[in-house]
């Protein structure tokens, strides 16, 4: 059985939540958010974990185990650029499970479920989607011209904003499929950033990626600001009460 390499994207600008600590270091039920996510990769299915860091490298390293590998993203140029920053620590035979650093209630069981799905669809990349009632703040996952595409929230038209299938930001990439493609992605978009979503489109053109959809679940939701954090805590509390 192939073992997975975890790649956690934590090289962003260090957004602060309500004027407190940077988002990735915010305490969630007694642990920094980045520590909770790293612990999800403490699984027999995972051989190593790489954390992509930016200016918060020292602060992040202080709260993580000593066996973590750190890849430096010199400046935040988007999710694809962050993923490329991990390539010095990845080989062509590796399978990378890429996860954002701002999904506070992610679980080890959920990641293992995604890995098992990949093992049932070997040699293809996986993008994890979710069907939600309110997709605001997320990229939309949809089909266009018989191809799977992800439209970043910043790039969506008014019509596309109504799409209810969203991208969770979790991907599983066999490195041999993407090692050349990652250098072909351009930043010809409104923000000038390099998006993993463009890599998804390239793989879709080659029929080398499959979607894994989940129903709405707080364990797969990210937080962008204090308001989304409060709503996510409420959703978790309601789910645990059985509401």
C-alpha positions in Angstrom: 0.0 0.0 0.0 1.4 3.4 -1.0 1.9 5.8 1.8 0.9 9.4 1.6 2.9 12.6 2.1 1.0 15.4 3.9 1.5 18.9 2.6 -0.1 21.6 4.7 -0.3 25.1 3.2 0.5 27.6 5.9 2.6 30.2 4.0 -0.1 32.9 3.8 0.0 36.4 5.1 -0.7 35.6 8.7 -4.3 36.8 8.8 -5.3 37.7 12.4 -8.6 36.8 13.9 -10.3 39.6 15.8 -6.9 41.3 16.4 -5.5 38.3 18.3 -3.0 35.7 17.2 -2.4 34.8 13.5 -5.2 32.5 12.3 -3.0 29.4 12.0 -1.9 29.8 15.6 -5.4 30.5 17.1 -6.2 28.2 19.9 -9.0 25.7 19.0 -10.2 23.6 21.9 -6.8 24.0 23.7 -4.4 23.6 20.7 -3.2 25.9 17.9 -5.1 25.3 14.7 -2.0 24.3 12.8 -1.1 21.7 15.5 -4.6 20.2 15.2 -4.2 19.8 11.4 -0.7 18.3 11.7 -2.1 15.7 14.2 -4.6 14.6 11.5 -1.7 13.3 9.5 -0.4 11.1 12.4 -1.7 8.0 10.7 -0.2 4.7 9.5 -1.2 5.8 6.0 1.2 8.8 6.1 5.0 8.6 5.8 5.9 12.3 6.3 4.4 15.7 6.7 5.6 18.9 5.1 4.3 22.3 6.3 4.7 25.2 3.8 5.5 28.3 5.8 6.1 32.0 5.2 7.0 34.7 7.6 5.5 32.8 10.5 8.0 29.9 10.3 9.5 30.4 13.7 6.1 30.8 15.5 4.7 27.7 13.7 7.7 25.6 14.4 7.4 26.3 18.1 4.0 24.6 18.3 4.7 21.5 16.1 6.5 18.2 16.6 10.2 18.0 15.8 9.8 15.6 12.9 7.9 18.1 10.7 9.6 19.2 7.4 9.4 22.9 6.6 9.2 24.3 3.1 9.7 28.0 2.7 7.3 30.1 0.5 9.2 33.4 0.2 6.1 35.4 -0.4 2.4 34.5 -0.7 1.7 34.1 -4.4 -1.2 31.7 -4.2 -1.9 28.0 -3.5 -0.1 26.6 -6.5 3.0 28.6 -5.6 2.8 27.3 -2.0 2.5 23.7 -3.3 5.5 24.2 -5.6 7.5 25.3 -2.6 7.2 21.7 -1.2 8.7 20.1 -4.3 12.3 20.0 -3.0 11.0 17.5 -0.4 8.9 15.5 -2.8 9.9 12.7 -5.2 8.2 11.6 -8.4 6.9 8.5 -6.5 5.2 10.5 -3.8 1.5 11.0 -3.4 0.8 14.4 -1.8 -2.3 15.0 0.2 -2.6 18.8 0.2 -4.6 20.6 2.9 -5.1 24.2 3.8 -4.0 25.3 7.3 -7.4 26.9 8.2 -9.8 23.9 8.5 -10.0 23.9 12.4 -12.2 20.8 12.9 -10.6 18.5 10.3 -10.2 14.9 11.5 -7.8 12.1 11.0 -10.7 9.9 10.1 -11.7 12.2 7.3 -8.2 12.3 5.8 -8.0 8.5 6.0 -11.3 8.3 4.2 -9.9 10.5 1.4 -6.8 8.4 1.2 -8.9 5.2 0.8 -10.9 6.8 -2.0 -7.6 7.5 -3.8 -6.6 3.9 -3.3 -9.8 2.9 -5.1 -9.0 5.3 -7.9 -5.2 4.8 -8.3 -3.1 6.9 -10.6 -5.6 9.8 -10.7 -5.6 13.0 -8.7 -8.5 13.7 -6.3 -10.2 17.0 -5.5 -12.5 17.1 -2.4 -15.7 18.9 -2.9 -18.8 19.5 -0.6 -22.4 20.4 -1.3 -23.4 23.3 0.9 -26.4 25.6 1.4 -24.4 28.8 1.5 -21.3 28.6 -0.8 -20.1 32.2 -0.1 -16.4 32.4 0.5 -15.5 29.2 -1.3 -14.4 28.3 -4.8 -17.1 26.6 -6.9 -16.6 23.1 -8.2 -18.5 22.4 -11.4 -18.4 20.9 -14.9 -17.9 23.1 -17.9 -17.5 21.7 -21.5 -17.4 18.2 -19.9 -14.4 19.2 -17.8 -14.1 19.5 -14.0 -13.2 23.0 -13.1 -12.9 25.1 -9.9 -13.8 28.8 -10.1 -12.1 30.8 -7.3 -14.6 32.9 -5.3 -12.7 36.1 -6.4 -13.2 35.1 -10.0 -16.9 34.0 -10.0 -19.6 35.7 -12.0 -23.0 36.5 -10.5 -24.4 33.3 -12.1 -21.5 31.2 -10.8 -21.9 32.4 -7.3 -25.2 30.4 -7.2 -23.3 27.1 -7.6 -23.7 25.0 -4.4 -20.8 22.6 -4.9 -17.7 24.0 -3.4 -14.0 23.2 -3.3 -12.7 22.4 0.2 -9.1 23.1 -0.8 -8.1 19.5 -0.1 -6.4 17.7 -3.0 -4.5 14.4 -3.5 -1.9 14.6 -6.2 0.4 11.8 -7.5 3.6 13.8 -8.0 4.4 12.0 -11.3 1.2 13.5 -12.8 1.9 17.1 -11.8 5.7 17.6 -11.6 5.7 19.2 -15.0 2.3 20.7 -15.0 2.9 22.8 -11.9 5.4 24.9 -13.9 2.9 25.5 -16.7 0.3 27.2 -14.6 0.2 31.0 -15.2 -1.0 33.8 -13.0 -3.1 35.5 -15.7 -6.1 36.3 -13.5 -7.5 39.2 -11.5 -5.3 38.7 -8.5 -2.0 37.8 -10.2 -1.7 34.6 -8.1 -1.0 31.0 -9.1 -3.9 28.8 -8.3 -4.1 25.0 -7.6 -7.5 25.3 -9.3 -5.7 25.8 -12.6 -3.8 22.6 -12.0 -7.1 20.8 -11.5 -8.3 22.1 -14.9 -5.1 20.9 -16.6 -5.5 17.4 -15.0 -9.2 17.4 -16.0 -8.2 18.0 -19.7 -6.1 14.8 -19.5 -8.8 12.9 -17.6 -6.4 12.5 -14.7 -8.5 13.8 -11.8 -11.7 12.7 -10.1 -13.9 14.5 -7.6 -14.9 13.2 -4.2 -18.0 14.9 -2.9 -19.2 15.1 0.7 -22.5 16.4 2.1 -22.2 19.6 4.1 -19.9 18.9 7.1 -18.3 21.3 9.5 -15.1 19.1 9.6 -14.3 20.2 6.0 -15.0 23.9 6.4 -12.4 26.6 6.6 -12.4 29.9 8.4 -11.6 33.2 6.8 -12.5 35.7 9.5 -14.0 36.1 13.0 -17.6 35.9 11.7 -17.1 32.6 9.8 -15.3 31.2 12.9 -18.3 32.0 15.1 -20.7 30.4 12.6 -18.6 27.3 12.3 -18.5 26.9 16.1 -22.3 27.2 16.2 -22.6 24.6 13.4 -20.4 22.2 15.3 -22.3 22.7 18.5 -25.6 22.1 16.8 -24.4 19.0 15.0 -23.1 17.5 18.3 -26.5 18.2 19.9 -28.1 16.3 17.0 -29.8 19.4 15.5 
